């Protein structure tokens, strides 16, 4: 087994960790206002969002 050494320097971003990534500057919870969280892609709202994404990538 290999021994891992502690890094000599810390990351420049103090919020850096092994958990979720730090949010970009200016991010707010309102960004998720119309998100279909907890919904299946088979639900009407999911199908609509999926079709919208498909249409936008074709342009």
mmCIF file of the N, C-alpha and C atoms, coordinates in Angstrom:
data_MODEL
# 
_entry.id   MODEL 
# 
loop_
_atom_site.group_PDB 
_atom_site.id 
_atom_site.type_symbol 
_atom_site.label_atom_id 
_atom_site.label_alt_id 
_atom_site.label_comp_id 
_atom_site.label_asym_id 
_atom_site.label_entity_id 
_atom_site.label_seq_id 
_atom_site.pdbx_PDB_ins_code 
_atom_site.Cartn_x 
_atom_site.Cartn_y 
_atom_site.Cartn_z 
_atom_site.occupancy 
_atom_site.B_iso_or_equiv 
_atom_site.pdbx_formal_charge 
_atom_site.auth_seq_id 
_atom_site.auth_comp_id 
_atom_site.auth_asym_id 
_atom_site.auth_atom_id 
_atom_site.pdbx_PDB_model_num 
ATOM 1   N N  . UNK A 1 1  ? 0.839   -1.173 0.000   1.00 0.00 ? 1  UNK A N  1 
ATOM 2   C CA . UNK A 1 1  ? 0.000   0.000  0.000   1.00 0.00 ? 1  UNK A CA 1 
ATOM 3   C C  . UNK A 1 1  ? 0.887   1.240  0.000   1.00 0.00 ? 1  UNK A C  1 
ATOM 4   N N  . UNK A 1 2  ? 0.487   2.235  -0.785  1.00 0.00 ? 2  UNK A N  1 
ATOM 5   C CA . UNK A 1 2  ? 1.260   3.463  -0.904  1.00 0.00 ? 2  UNK A CA 1 
ATOM 6   C C  . UNK A 1 2  ? 0.822   4.475  0.142   1.00 0.00 ? 2  UNK A C  1 
ATOM 7   N N  . UNK A 1 3  ? 1.796   5.083  0.796   1.00 0.00 ? 3  UNK A N  1 
ATOM 8   C CA . UNK A 1 3  ? 1.479   6.141  1.755   1.00 0.00 ? 3  UNK A CA 1 
ATOM 9   C C  . UNK A 1 3  ? 1.308   7.454  1.008   1.00 0.00 ? 3  UNK A C  1 
ATOM 10  N N  . UNK A 1 4  ? 0.226   8.139  1.278   1.00 0.00 ? 4  UNK A N  1 
ATOM 11  C CA . UNK A 1 4  ? -0.037  9.421  0.643   1.00 0.00 ? 4  UNK A CA 1 
ATOM 12  C C  . UNK A 1 4  ? 0.445   10.532 1.557   1.00 0.00 ? 4  UNK A C  1 
ATOM 13  N N  . UNK A 1 5  ? 1.194   11.466 0.985   1.00 0.00 ? 5  UNK A N  1 
ATOM 14  C CA . UNK A 1 5  ? 1.699   12.576 1.791   1.00 0.00 ? 5  UNK A CA 1 
ATOM 15  C C  . UNK A 1 5  ? 0.760   13.769 1.694   1.00 0.00 ? 5  UNK A C  1 
ATOM 16  N N  . UNK A 1 6  ? 0.773   14.590 2.718   1.00 0.00 ? 6  UNK A N  1 
ATOM 17  C CA . UNK A 1 6  ? -0.058  15.782 2.760   1.00 0.00 ? 6  UNK A CA 1 
ATOM 18  C C  . UNK A 1 6  ? 0.541   16.822 1.812   1.00 0.00 ? 6  UNK A C  1 
ATOM 19  N N  . UNK A 1 7  ? -0.296  17.532 1.033   1.00 0.00 ? 7  UNK A N  1 
ATOM 20  C CA . UNK A 1 7  ? 0.232   18.549 0.115   1.00 0.00 ? 7  UNK A CA 1 
ATOM 21  C C  . UNK A 1 7  ? 0.986   19.651 0.860   1.00 0.00 ? 7  UNK A C  1 
ATOM 22  N N  . UNK A 1 8  ? 1.977   20.221 0.207   1.00 0.00 ? 8  UNK A N  1 
ATOM 23  C CA . UNK A 1 8  ? 2.769   21.293 0.809   1.00 0.00 ? 8  UNK A CA 1 
ATOM 24  C C  . UNK A 1 8  ? 2.020   22.623 0.838   1.00 0.00 ? 8  UNK A C  1 
ATOM 25  N N  . UNK A 1 9  ? 1.154   22.850 -0.154  1.00 0.00 ? 9  UNK A N  1 
ATOM 26  C CA . UNK A 1 9  ? 0.409   24.114 -0.207  1.00 0.00 ? 9  UNK A CA 1 
ATOM 27  C C  . UNK A 1 9  ? -1.091  23.835 -0.238  1.00 0.00 ? 9  UNK A C  1 
ATOM 28  N N  . UNK A 1 10 ? -1.850  24.797 0.235   1.00 0.00 ? 10 UNK A N  1 
ATOM 29  C CA . UNK A 1 10 ? -3.308  24.668 0.233   1.00 0.00 ? 10 UNK A CA 1 
ATOM 30  C C  . UNK A 1 10 ? -3.867  25.249 -1.073  1.00 0.00 ? 10 UNK A C  1 
ATOM 31  N N  . UNK A 1 11 ? -5.055  24.820 -1.478  1.00 0.00 ? 11 UNK A N  1 
ATOM 32  C CA . UNK A 1 11 ? -5.677  25.400 -2.675  1.00 0.00 ? 11 UNK A CA 1 
ATOM 33  C C  . UNK A 1 11 ? -5.950  26.896 -2.482  1.00 0.00 ? 11 UNK A C  1 
ATOM 34  N N  . UNK A 1 12 ? -5.952  27.635 -3.565  1.00 0.00 ? 12 UNK A N  1 
ATOM 35  C CA . UNK A 1 12 ? -6.213  29.074 -3.493  1.00 0.00 ? 12 UNK A CA 1 
ATOM 36  C C  . UNK A 1 12 ? -7.646  29.359 -3.049  1.00 0.00 ? 12 UNK A C  1 
ATOM 37  N N  . UNK A 1 13 ? -8.579  28.481 -3.406  1.00 0.00 ? 13 UNK A N  1 
ATOM 38  C CA . UNK A 1 13 ? -9.979  28.663 -3.026  1.00 0.00 ? 13 UNK A CA 1 
ATOM 39  C C  . UNK A 1 13 ? -10.205 28.005 -1.670  1.00 0.00 ? 13 UNK A C  1 
ATOM 40  N N  . UNK A 1 14 ? -10.542 28.772 -0.627  1.00 0.00 ? 14 UNK A N  1 
ATOM 41  C CA . UNK A 1 14 ? -10.714 28.183 0.705   1.00 0.00 ? 14 UNK A CA 1 
ATOM 42  C C  . UNK A 1 14 ? -11.914 27.247 0.812   1.00 0.00 ? 14 UNK A C  1 
ATOM 43  N N  . UNK A 1 15 ? -12.845 27.310 -0.170  1.00 0.00 ? 15 UNK A N  1 
ATOM 44  C CA . UNK A 1 15 ? -14.018 26.434 -0.131  1.00 0.00 ? 15 UNK A CA 1 
ATOM 45  C C  . UNK A 1 15 ? -13.766 25.105 -0.828  1.00 0.00 ? 15 UNK A C  1 
ATOM 46  N N  . UNK A 1 16 ? -12.558 24.882 -1.317  1.00 0.00 ? 16 UNK A N  1 
ATOM 47  C CA . UNK A 1 16 ? -12.218 23.638 -1.989  1.00 0.00 ? 16 UNK A CA 1 
ATOM 48  C C  . UNK A 1 16 ? -12.229 22.491 -0.984  1.00 0.00 ? 16 UNK A C  1 
ATOM 49  N N  . UNK A 1 17 ? -12.863 21.399 -1.356  1.00 0.00 ? 17 UNK A N  1 
ATOM 50  C CA . UNK A 1 17 ? -12.879 20.214 -0.494  1.00 0.00 ? 17 UNK A CA 1 
ATOM 51  C C  . UNK A 1 17 ? -13.234 19.004 -1.338  1.00 0.00 ? 17 UNK A C  1 
ATOM 52  N N  . UNK A 1 18 ? -13.397 17.876 -0.700  1.00 0.00 ? 18 UNK A N  1 
ATOM 53  C CA . UNK A 1 18 ? -13.772 16.678 -1.438  1.00 0.00 ? 18 UNK A CA 1 
ATOM 54  C C  . UNK A 1 18 ? -15.282 16.595 -1.627  1.00 0.00 ? 18 UNK A C  1 
ATOM 55  N N  . UNK A 1 19 ? -16.010 17.555 -1.099  1.00 0.00 ? 19 UNK A N  1 
ATOM 56  C CA . UNK A 1 19 ? -17.463 17.567 -1.228  1.00 0.00 ? 19 UNK A CA 1 
ATOM 57  C C  . UNK A 1 19 ? -17.892 18.224 -2.528  1.00 0.00 ? 19 UNK A C  1 
ATOM 58  N N  . UNK A 1 20 ? -19.134 18.700 -2.578  1.00 0.00 ? 20 UNK A N  1 
ATOM 59  C CA . UNK A 1 20 ? -19.616 19.365 -3.797  1.00 0.00 ? 20 UNK A CA 1 
ATOM 60  C C  . UNK A 1 20 ? -18.738 20.560 -4.157  1.00 0.00 ? 20 UNK A C  1 
ATOM 61  N N  . UNK A 1 21 ? -18.644 20.841 -5.423  1.00 0.00 ? 21 UNK A N  1 
ATOM 62  C CA . UNK A 1 21 ? -17.812 21.950 -5.892  1.00 0.00 ? 21 UNK A CA 1 
ATOM 63  C C  . UNK A 1 21 ? -18.356 23.287 -5.405  1.00 0.00 ? 21 UNK A C  1 
ATOM 64  N N  . UNK A 1 22 ? -17.464 24.241 -5.276  1.00 0.00 ? 22 UNK A N  1 
ATOM 65  C CA . UNK A 1 22 ? -17.875 25.597 -4.906  1.00 0.00 ? 22 UNK A CA 1 
ATOM 66  C C  . UNK A 1 22 ? -18.714 26.174 -6.043  1.00 0.00 ? 22 UNK A C  1 
ATOM 67  N N  . UNK A 1 23 ? -19.706 26.951 -5.694  1.00 0.00 ? 23 UNK A N  1 
ATOM 68  C CA . UNK A 1 23 ? -20.567 27.564 -6.708  1.00 0.00 ? 23 UNK A CA 1 
ATOM 69  C C  . UNK A 1 23 ? -19.830 28.713 -7.379  1.00 0.00 ? 23 UNK A C  1 
ATOM 70  N N  . UNK A 1 24 ? -20.185 28.980 -8.617  1.00 0.00 ? 24 UNK A N  1 
ATOM 71  C CA . UNK A 1 24 ? -19.570 30.084 -9.345  1.00 0.00 ? 24 UNK A CA 1 
ATOM 72  C C  . UNK A 1 24 ? -19.998 31.408 -8.717  1.00 0.00 ? 24 UNK A C  1 
ATOM 73  N N  . UNK A 1 25 ? -19.196 32.454 -8.847  1.00 0.00 ? 25 UNK A N  1 
ATOM 74  C CA . UNK A 1 25 ? -19.573 33.755 -8.288  1.00 0.00 ? 25 UNK A CA 1 
ATOM 75  C C  . UNK A 1 25 ? -20.908 34.216 -8.871  1.00 0.00 ? 25 UNK A C  1 
ATOM 76  N N  . UNK A 1 26 ? -21.782 34.715 -8.017  1.00 0.00 ? 26 UNK A N  1 
ATOM 77  C CA . UNK A 1 26 ? -23.082 35.197 -8.464  1.00 0.00 ? 26 UNK A CA 1 
ATOM 78  C C  . UNK A 1 26 ? -24.172 34.142 -8.482  1.00 0.00 ? 26 UNK A C  1 
ATOM 79  N N  . UNK A 1 27 ? -23.830 32.881 -8.206  1.00 0.00 ? 27 UNK A N  1 
ATOM 80  C CA . UNK A 1 27 ? -24.831 31.820 -8.216  1.00 0.00 ? 27 UNK A CA 1 
ATOM 81  C C  . UNK A 1 27 ? -25.786 32.016 -7.053  1.00 0.00 ? 27 UNK A C  1 
ATOM 82  N N  . UNK A 1 28 ? -27.071 31.726 -7.294  1.00 0.00 ? 28 UNK A N  1 
ATOM 83  C CA . UNK A 1 28 ? -28.055 31.803 -6.215  1.00 0.00 ? 28 UNK A CA 1 
ATOM 84  C C  . UNK A 1 28 ? -29.040 30.651 -6.356  1.00 0.00 ? 28 UNK A C  1 
ATOM 85  N N  . UNK A 1 29 ? -29.770 30.402 -5.316  1.00 0.00 ? 29 UNK A N  1 
ATOM 86  C CA . UNK A 1 29 ? -30.754 29.331 -5.320  1.00 0.00 ? 29 UNK A CA 1 
ATOM 87  C C  . UNK A 1 29 ? -31.855 29.582 -6.343  1.00 0.00 ? 29 UNK A C  1 
ATOM 88  N N  . UNK A 1 30 ? -32.075 30.826 -6.715  1.00 0.00 ? 30 UNK A N  1 
ATOM 89  C CA . UNK A 1 30 ? -33.086 31.150 -7.722  1.00 0.00 ? 30 UNK A CA 1 
ATOM 90  C C  . UNK A 1 30 ? -32.750 30.541 -9.078  1.00 0.00 ? 30 UNK A C  1 
ATOM 91  N N  . UNK A 1 31 ? -31.506 30.146 -9.287  1.00 0.00 ? 31 UNK A N  1 
ATOM 92  C CA . UNK A 1 31 ? -31.122 29.502 -10.538 1.00 0.00 ? 31 UNK A CA 1 
ATOM 93  C C  . UNK A 1 31 ? -31.864 28.181 -10.720 1.00 0.00 ? 31 UNK A C  1 
ATOM 94  N N  . UNK A 1 32 ? -32.333 27.604 -9.625  1.00 0.00 ? 32 UNK A N  1 
ATOM 95  C CA . UNK A 1 32 ? -33.057 26.331 -9.682  1.00 0.00 ? 32 UNK A CA 1 
ATOM 96  C C  . UNK A 1 32 ? -34.573 26.518 -9.653  1.00 0.00 ? 32 UNK A C  1 
ATOM 97  N N  . UNK A 1 33 ? -35.021 27.758 -9.824  1.00 0.00 ? 33 UNK A N  1 
ATOM 98  C CA . UNK A 1 33 ? -36.441 28.074 -9.687  1.00 0.00 ? 33 UNK A CA 1 
ATOM 99  C C  . UNK A 1 33 ? -37.337 27.222 -10.582 1.00 0.00 ? 33 UNK A C  1 
ATOM 100 N N  . UNK A 1 34 ? -36.953 27.023 -11.839 1.00 0.00 ? 34 UNK A N  1 
ATOM 101 C CA . UNK A 1 34 ? -37.795 26.239 -12.746 1.00 0.00 ? 34 UNK A CA 1 
ATOM 102 C C  . UNK A 1 34 ? -37.235 24.838 -13.005 1.00 0.00 ? 34 UNK A C  1 
ATOM 103 N N  . UNK A 1 35 ? -36.322 24.407 -12.158 1.00 0.00 ? 35 UNK A N  1 
ATOM 104 C CA . UNK A 1 35 ? -35.731 23.076 -12.318 1.00 0.00 ? 35 UNK A CA 1 
ATOM 105 C C  . UNK A 1 35 ? -36.749 21.995 -11.963 1.00 0.00 ? 35 UNK A C  1 
ATOM 106 N N  . UNK A 1 36 ? -36.710 20.923 -12.702 1.00 0.00 ? 36 UNK A N  1 
ATOM 107 C CA . UNK A 1 36 ? -37.629 19.809 -12.457 1.00 0.00 ? 36 UNK A CA 1 
ATOM 108 C C  . UNK A 1 36 ? -36.946 18.789 -11.553 1.00 0.00 ? 36 UNK A C  1 
ATOM 109 N N  . UNK A 1 37 ? -36.633 19.201 -10.347 1.00 0.00 ? 37 UNK A N  1 
ATOM 110 C CA . UNK A 1 37 ? -35.913 18.336 -9.416  1.00 0.00 ? 37 UNK A CA 1 
ATOM 111 C C  . UNK A 1 37 ? -36.814 17.217 -8.915  1.00 0.00 ? 37 UNK A C  1 
ATOM 112 N N  . UNK A 1 38 ? -36.293 16.014 -8.876  1.00 0.00 ? 38 UNK A N  1 
ATOM 113 C CA . UNK A 1 38 ? -37.048 14.876 -8.369  1.00 0.00 ? 38 UNK A CA 1 
ATOM 114 C C  . UNK A 1 38 ? -38.095 14.368 -9.333  1.00 0.00 ? 38 UNK A C  1 
ATOM 115 N N  . UNK A 1 39 ? -38.042 14.796 -10.578 1.00 0.00 ? 39 UNK A N  1 
ATOM 116 C CA . UNK A 1 39 ? -39.024 14.370 -11.571 1.00 0.00 ? 39 UNK A CA 1 
ATOM 117 C C  . UNK A 1 39 ? -38.384 13.410 -12.558 1.00 0.00 ? 39 UNK A C  1 
ATOM 118 N N  . UNK A 1 40 ? -39.176 12.507 -13.060 1.00 0.00 ? 40 UNK A N  1 
ATOM 119 C CA . UNK A 1 40 ? -38.713 11.562 -14.069 1.00 0.00 ? 40 UNK A CA 1 
ATOM 120 C C  . UNK A 1 40 ? -38.644 12.247 -15.427 1.00 0.00 ? 40 UNK A C  1 
ATOM 121 N N  . UNK A 1 41 ? -37.775 11.754 -16.288 1.00 0.00 ? 41 UNK A N  1 
ATOM 122 C CA . UNK A 1 41 ? -37.725 12.264 -17.660 1.00 0.00 ? 41 UNK A CA 1 
ATOM 123 C C  . UNK A 1 41 ? -38.983 11.868 -18.423 1.00 0.00 ? 41 UNK A C  1 
ATOM 124 N N  . UNK A 1 42 ? -39.778 10.973 -17.847 1.00 0.00 ? 42 UNK A N  1 
ATOM 125 C CA . UNK A 1 42 ? -41.029 10.559 -18.484 1.00 0.00 ? 42 UNK A CA 1 
ATOM 126 C C  . UNK A 1 42 ? -42.202 11.453 -18.091 1.00 0.00 ? 42 UNK A C  1 
ATOM 127 N N  . UNK A 1 43 ? -42.027 12.275 -17.057 1.00 0.00 ? 43 UNK A N  1 
ATOM 128 C CA . UNK A 1 43 ? -43.080 13.202 -16.649 1.00 0.00 ? 43 UNK A CA 1 
ATOM 129 C C  . UNK A 1 43 ? -43.218 14.294 -17.712 1.00 0.00 ? 43 UNK A C  1 
ATOM 130 N N  . UNK A 1 44 ? -44.380 14.921 -17.761 1.00 0.00 ? 44 UNK A N  1 
ATOM 131 C CA . UNK A 1 44 ? -44.631 15.940 -18.783 1.00 0.00 ? 44 UNK A CA 1 
ATOM 132 C C  . UNK A 1 44 ? -43.591 17.055 -18.735 1.00 0.00 ? 44 UNK A C  1 
ATOM 133 N N  . UNK A 1 45 ? -43.281 17.530 -17.532 1.00 0.00 ? 45 UNK A N  1 
ATOM 134 C CA . UNK A 1 45 ? -42.297 18.604 -17.398 1.00 0.00 ? 45 UNK A CA 1 
ATOM 135 C C  . UNK A 1 45 ? -40.917 18.131 -17.869 1.00 0.00 ? 45 UNK A C  1 
ATOM 136 N N  . UNK A 1 46 ? -40.572 16.890 -17.593 1.00 0.00 ? 46 UNK A N  1 
ATOM 137 C CA . UNK A 1 46 ? -39.288 16.348 -18.028 1.00 0.00 ? 46 UNK A CA 1 
ATOM 138 C C  . UNK A 1 46 ? -39.208 16.200 -19.534 1.00 0.00 ? 46 UNK A C  1 
ATOM 139 N N  . UNK A 1 47 ? -40.285 15.719 -20.134 1.00 0.00 ? 47 UNK A N  1 
ATOM 140 C CA . UNK A 1 47 ? -40.319 15.568 -21.596 1.00 0.00 ? 47 UNK A CA 1 
ATOM 141 C C  . UNK A 1 47 ? -40.205 16.923 -22.281 1.00 0.00 ? 47 UNK A C  1 
ATOM 142 N N  . UNK A 1 48 ? -40.871 17.917 -21.710 1.00 0.00 ? 48 UNK A N  1 
ATOM 143 C CA . UNK A 1 48 ? -40.818 19.264 -22.287 1.00 0.00 ? 48 UNK A CA 1 
ATOM 144 C C  . UNK A 1 48 ? -39.402 19.819 -22.227 1.00 0.00 ? 48 UNK A C  1 
ATOM 145 N N  . UNK A 1 49 ? -38.745 19.692 -21.072 1.00 0.00 ? 49 UNK A N  1 
ATOM 146 C CA . UNK A 1 49 ? -37.376 20.201 -20.920 1.00 0.00 ? 49 UNK A CA 1 
ATOM 147 C C  . UNK A 1 49 ? -36.398 19.438 -21.816 1.00 0.00 ? 49 UNK A C  1 
ATOM 148 N N  . UNK A 1 50 ? -36.588 18.130 -21.925 1.00 0.00 ? 50 UNK A N  1 
ATOM 149 C CA . UNK A 1 50 ? -35.724 17.322 -22.780 1.00 0.00 ? 50 UNK A CA 1 
ATOM 150 C C  . UNK A 1 50 ? -35.886 17.726 -24.241 1.00 0.00 ? 50 UNK A C  1 
ATOM 151 N N  . UNK A 1 51 ? -37.125 17.916 -24.687 1.00 0.00 ? 51 UNK A N  1 
ATOM 152 C CA . UNK A 1 51 ? -37.366 18.328 -26.070 1.00 0.00 ? 51 UNK A CA 1 
ATOM 153 C C  . UNK A 1 51 ? -36.773 19.704 -26.341 1.00 0.00 ? 51 UNK A C  1 
ATOM 154 N N  . UNK A 1 52 ? -36.882 20.604 -25.372 1.00 0.00 ? 52 UNK A N  1 
ATOM 155 C CA . UNK A 1 52 ? -36.312 21.938 -25.519 1.00 0.00 ? 52 UNK A CA 1 
ATOM 156 C C  . UNK A 1 52 ? -34.791 21.852 -25.667 1.00 0.00 ? 52 UNK A C  1 
ATOM 157 N N  . UNK A 1 53 ? -34.150 21.013 -24.879 1.00 0.00 ? 53 UNK A N  1 
ATOM 158 C CA . UNK A 1 53 ? -32.694 20.843 -24.968 1.00 0.00 ? 53 UNK A CA 1 
ATOM 159 C C  . UNK A 1 53 ? -32.298 20.260 -26.322 1.00 0.00 ? 53 UNK A C  1 
ATOM 160 N N  . UNK A 1 54 ? -33.071 19.297 -26.804 1.00 0.00 ? 54 UNK A N  1 
ATOM 161 C CA . UNK A 1 54 ? -32.790 18.690 -28.116 1.00 0.00 ? 54 UNK A CA 1 
ATOM 162 C C  . UNK A 1 54 ? -32.916 19.738 -29.209 1.00 0.00 ? 54 UNK A C  1 
ATOM 163 N N  . UNK A 1 55 ? -33.992 20.521 -29.156 1.00 0.00 ? 55 UNK A N  1 
ATOM 164 C CA . UNK A 1 55 ? -34.207 21.557 -30.169 1.00 0.00 ? 55 UNK A CA 1 
ATOM 165 C C  . UNK A 1 55 ? -33.095 22.601 -30.151 1.00 0.00 ? 55 UNK A C  1 
ATOM 166 N N  . UNK A 1 56 ? -32.653 23.000 -28.957 1.00 0.00 ? 56 UNK A N  1 
ATOM 167 C CA . UNK A 1 56 ? -31.605 24.017 -28.853 1.00 0.00 ? 56 UNK A CA 1 
ATOM 168 C C  . UNK A 1 56 ? -30.253 23.504 -29.338 1.00 0.00 ? 56 UNK A C  1 
ATOM 169 N N  . UNK A 1 57 ? -29.981 22.223 -29.181 1.00 0.00 ? 57 UNK A N  1 
ATOM 170 C CA . UNK A 1 57 ? -28.692 21.696 -29.638 1.00 0.00 ? 57 UNK A CA 1 
ATOM 171 C C  . UNK A 1 57 ? -28.677 21.490 -31.147 1.00 0.00 ? 57 UNK A C  1 
ATOM 172 N N  . UNK A 1 58 ? -29.833 21.435 -31.771 1.00 0.00 ? 58 UNK A N  1 
ATOM 173 C CA . UNK A 1 58 ? -29.897 21.292 -33.233 1.00 0.00 ? 58 UNK A CA 1 
ATOM 174 C C  . UNK A 1 58 ? -29.604 22.604 -33.939 1.00 0.00 ? 58 UNK A C  1 
ATOM 175 N N  . UNK A 1 59 ? -29.829 23.714 -33.262 1.00 0.00 ? 59 UNK A N  1 
ATOM 176 C CA . UNK A 1 59 ? -29.664 25.033 -33.897 1.00 0.00 ? 59 UNK A CA 1 
ATOM 177 C C  . UNK A 1 59 ? -28.227 25.357 -34.171 1.00 0.00 ? 59 UNK A C  1 
# 
